[in-house]
Structure formats: structure tokens, C-alpha cells
Amino acid sequence: MCRAVLQSNLQFQSHAALMKALNVLALPPTEEIQQGYYTDQATEKVVQFLELHKEPFDRVESETGVDRTIVASLLWIETLLGSTALKTYPTIDSLVSLAVFSDPSFRAWALPILEKEATIKIDAQEPRAKKLGLVQKKVESIPWDQRMTSIGEDWEKHTKAYFEIAHILKWDETFARSRRGSWAGAIGYSQFMPATLLPYVRKKSYQLWEWSDAIELTSKELAKKGFSMDIEKSLKAYNSPTWYRSTILKLHSKLLALQQTFAKR
């Protein structure tokens, strides 16, 4: 299936290339966006999710020791709990669009474009950076070739892992080709990159778009990343931005304060 999929109509996702290349320059989301994740309305949706999926949360929390309110908060921020309002991208296209940076001839063509886009991005966000008291990186200080070579090599691994996952889970070509996820190629409700997901599906045939399996996968990954020793460190290992784990912990705190509204028995 790997060859057949690669020979199908792949589309280069310039958005994926730019997002990954330029995330070294990214500023955190605005306070308004961050606060939107833990409004009273958002918190109520997560409470309802916890109530609806009490059985898998009971089982998985007992097995892993990972607090369900952390897992639910993470899944909310990653997917808005499956909301179709969240923009998604063709997974294979995204993976290959980043894997191609492992090719020297492609980098020779693409890097001048990326450097130009980086300059535009820095100029555009300079007023906000100043307001936040942040000093932005200089375009010339970024080792572009080294950075994009590393990204290409990593995404080659993710692309190969995706095909292995498709084989293990017995996806046909149509299903594998139609999967959508993040701009970077993360898949399933847990939003795992394929190379992170592969060791799990080698042991168990997870259904990546079933909430019970997403709850289990997310909990196991946080446990693996040291949740019992340091919650914040495990969240950083799951996804590194400071604002991301800070927002999860703020929503988690609100959920704990409201935990009498849902059963945790």
C-alpha cells in the first residue's frame, strides 16, 4: 500500500512546511485565545465529556495513575473534543511535505523562500513581541539548512511509521489516504505523531478515533513521560510550548474545583 499511496495524487502542503519551519519564531497565542480554552462554557463541555466517558476514565486512571482531568483538558485543547470547527489537513500530504526536506536539492530551492517568509513573519509580529517584552530571533541566526535537514529526517521516520501503522491496523488505501489531522501530520484524537504512536499499535490494535482508546493512549503517554513524578514535565514532553501546559493546568484546576458536579467514584 505504501507505494500505491505515494503514487496517488499527493499535494505539497506549503502550510505545513511554513508552520514547522517558522515555529522557531512563533509567539504564544493571545491571552484571549488562551483564556477561551477555560471559560465557564468550555469547562462545562469538558465536565460533560468526563461524565459521558466515565467508564474508560475509571479504568485507565486506575491503570496509569494519570488524573482524568488532565487527560480531558489535554484532549480538549488538542481537538476541542472532536469539533468539526477545528481545521484539519490530509495526513499523508502533511507528512511527505515535511519529509521532503531531507532532500538536499529540495532544500536548496526551498530555504531562500523560507528565509524570506521568516523575515515577513518577524516584521509582522514585532509590535506584539515588543508588547510581550520578547526579543525575536534574527533570520540570519537560524541554521536553516541544519534545521530543515533534521526536520526532513524526523518526518521521514513519521511517514514510514504512518505506513506501518496503516499495515498493522489493516487500513485500506482509501482509508489511509483520507485520514486528516494536524498540519504536522499528527493523527487520532490523541494527536500523536506516527513515530510516537507506532510502539503502541504494535502491542494493541487501537481505534484512533474512538474516545476510549484516545483516553488510554493519552494517559499511557503521560505516564511514560513521568506524570507520577512531575505533571508539568510530562505535559512538556507531550507538547513543549509553555502556554500549552499552562492552559491545561488552568483548566485542570477549574475542573478540580467543580469535581463535585461529576462522579469520580
N, C-alpha and C positions, 0 to 999 in steps of 0.2 A: 504494500500500500504506500510506503514511503515514496517510491519512485513515481507512482501514479499521481500522488498528491502534488509532488514538486513539479510535475509536468502539466498540471492543470493551471488555470488562469490566476496565477499569483499576482497580487498587486503590491507594488512598493508603497509602504506606509511612511511617507515623509514625516507625518506627525510623530510616529514612534521614534524615528531617528532623531528628530529635533528635541523631543521631550527627554530622551535618555542622554543625548549629547550635552544638552544645556541644563540638565537638572543640577549640575555642579554650581550653577548660578542662581538657582531657584530661591526665592524668598518664601517665607511661610505664608499660608493663606491669610486673608484679612481676619481681623478679630470677629467681624460679623459672620463670616463663613464658619470659623471655628465654633463660635457660640451656637450656630444653627444646629450643630450635632447634639447639643444637650439642652435644648429648650424643653419646656414642660411637655409640649406636644411630641417632640422626639422621644423624650423619656417614656411617655405613656406607650408609644409604639413598641419600644423595647420591652417594657413590662408585659405587654400583651404577647410578645414573641416568647418571652420566658414562660408565661403561663401555657401557651399553646404547645411548647416543646418541653414540658416539664419532665416527661419520661426519659428522653435521651439525656437531658441535663443531669437528672438524678444519677443515671448510670455512669455517665462519663466523668462527672465531678467526683464520684466515689472512686473511680478507677485511677484518675490522674491527679486529683487534689487541686485542680485548677478551678478557681472561682468562676461560677457560671456568669456572674455579672460582668466580669472582664471579657469573657468569651463573647457574650451577647453584645457588649459595647463595641468590640473589635469587628464583629460581623456587621453591625450597623454602619460603622464608619467605612468599611470596605465595600459594602454592597447596598446600603440603605435597605437591607433585608430583602434583597431581590427586586427592588423597584425598577420598573422599565424606564424610569426617567433618567437613570444613570447611563451615560454614553458608553457603548462598548465597541470593540474593534475585532475584526477577523483574526483569530489567534495565530493561525499559520502565517498569514501575511505579516503580522507584527513580529513574530519570532524571526522569520527569514530576513525581514528588513533591517534587523539589528545584527544578525549573524553575518550578513554580507560584509560588514566592516572588518572582518578578518582577512579580507582580500586586499592586498596592497594596492592594486590598480584602482579598486573602488575607492579606497581611502584617498588616493592621490587626486581623484576627481571630487570627492565629497568634502574634504577638510576645508578648502577655501570657502566653500558655501557655508559650512558650519561656523567658521570664524566670523564671517560677515553677519550671520544671524545672531551670533553671540554678542557682537558689538551693538546691534539693534536692540537686543534684549536688555543689555546693561543700561543703555541710554534711556530706554522706555521706563525702566523701574528705578532709576536713580532718585527721583523725588521721594518715592516710598522708602527706599533704602535709607535715605538721609533722615526721614521721619522716624524710622525704627532705630536709628543710630548705628546702622550697619555699613561697613566698608566693603564694597563689591570687589570681586576678583578682577584682575586685568586680563583681557583676552590673551595677551602675549605671555602671561604667566602660566597658562594652562598647557600641559604637554599633550597636545591634541592627538598626535599620532599614537603615542603610547596609550592614552586613554581609550581611543576608539579601537585600537587593536585588542586591548583587554576586553572591552565590551563585546566585540565581534567573537572572540574566543569563548566567552561566557555564554553568549546566545547560540553559538553552535552547539554547545552542550545542552542548552534548553530545547533547541529544535530536535536534536536526536532523542532526548528524553521524551518529548511530546509524542514522537512516533512510537517509541517503546510503550508508552502508556496506552496509546491507541491500540496497539497489538495485544497487550495484556488484557485490556478491558473489552476486547473484541469489537471495537468500533469499526463500522464500515467506512468506506471513503467519504460518502456523503456526510455522515455524522461528523467525522474528524475535520472535514473541510468547513463545515458550517459552524463550528464552535466559535464563540465570541467571548472576549474577556477584556482585560485592561489593555491600554495602549502598549504595555511592555510584553504582553503575552501571558499574564497570569490568568489562571483558569479556575472554574468552580466557585462555589460560594465562599470558600476559604481564601480564594485568591492566592493560591500557591503558584510559584513559578514551577515549570515542569521538572527541573532537576531536583527541586525540593520535594515535590510530590512523588517522584518515581519510587524511592525506597518504601513508601507507604503502600503503593498499589502492587508492589512486588509481593507484599505479605497478605494483602486483602483486597478484594475487588470492590473498592469504594465507588459509590454513585456520587459523583462530584457535585451534582445539582439536586441533592437531597439534603434537607437541613440536618437530619440526624447524623449523617456522615460528615457534613461540614463541621458540626459541633464537635464530633470526635476528632477529626483531623486538626482543627484549630487548637483544641485542648492538648492533644498529644504533642503538637509542635511547641506550644508554650512550655509544656512540662519538660520537653527535651532541651529547651533553651534556658532552663534553670528557674522556672517560675517559683518553685518552693524556696529558693534561696534569695531571689531578687526579682520582684514582679516587674519593675521598671526596666531592668536589664533584659528580661525575657521579651518584653514588648519592643525594645530597641532592636533585638535580634530578628524579630518578626518583620519590622519595618522601621527604618532608622530615624526619620525626622523627629525632632524634639516635639514639635506641635502635635504630631500624631499620637504619641504615647501620652502626652499631657491631656489631650482631648479625651482619650479613652479613660484615663484615670478620673477626670472630672465627671464624665457620665457614670462611671462606676460608683463614684461617691454618691451621686444623686440616687442611683438605684438602691444602694445600701440603705439610704435614708428612707426609701419607700418600700423596703422589702416586705413590710407587713401587708402590702397590697397584693402580693402573690405568694403562693405556697412554696416553702423551701423545706419540705419535710421528707 
